[in-house]
Amino acid sequence: MLQNLTQVTIIYYQEESLELLHEVKLIPSNEQGRVVIAEGFKEGKSIIAVCVGEIQILDKIGDRILPIVNVA
């Protein structure tokens, strides 16, 4: 049985992309206090981390990569 709602930040990759993404959600938790992420949300994603509360990501891998032009 699910109990309370917990605000979490979920950090993940989409299967078709290497861009690191995140979403803040209210997720139900079970009797043991573990959050239960819906299967529909997990579909097509590789979840990297689930953090309690809303976090602000200042910089993440790939944010500062500049395109390579005129190579060769």
N, C-alpha and C positions, 0 to 999 in steps of 0.2 A: 504494500500500500504506500502511495506517495504522500508526503507530508507538506512541508513548507516550500516556498520558492526561494532560491538562492541566486543572487546576481553573480554572474561569472563572465570572464573574458575567455573566449575560446580562440586559440591560435592554431592555424591550420594551413595546409596546402590543398588546392584543388588538384584532382588527378591530372588534368591537362595543362597545368601551369606550374612553374617553379616560384611564382610570386607568393611570398608569405602574407597571409591575410589574417584578420581577426574580426570577431563580432562580440558585442556585449549582449547577453541574454539573461532573462529570468528563467531558471531551470528548476523543475521540481526535484526534491531530494527524497530519498527513501528513509525508512525508519532508522537506519544506521548513519544517516547524515550524508551519504554519498549522492552526488548529483546524478541524474539519469538523463542523458542526452538522447533525444528522439532519434530513432533509426533513420528517419527521413532527412534529418539534418546531417548525419554522418555520411550519407550516401554520396560517393564521388569525392570524398575528402580524406586526407591523412591528418588526423588531429595530432598536433605537436604538444600542446599544453592546455590545461584548463586551470585558470587562476581565479581565486575568490575576489569578487568585486570588479569594478571597472578600472582597468589599467590603461595608462597612456603610453603607447610605444613611441619613443622619440626617434629611433633609428632602427632599421632592420636590414638584414643581409640583402644586398642587391639595390638598396635605395640610391647609392651613390655611383653605381656603375654607369659610365658614359658609353654611348654607342661608338663602335669602332668604324671609322670611315676612311676611305682611300687607302686600304691595305692592299699591298702587292706590288 
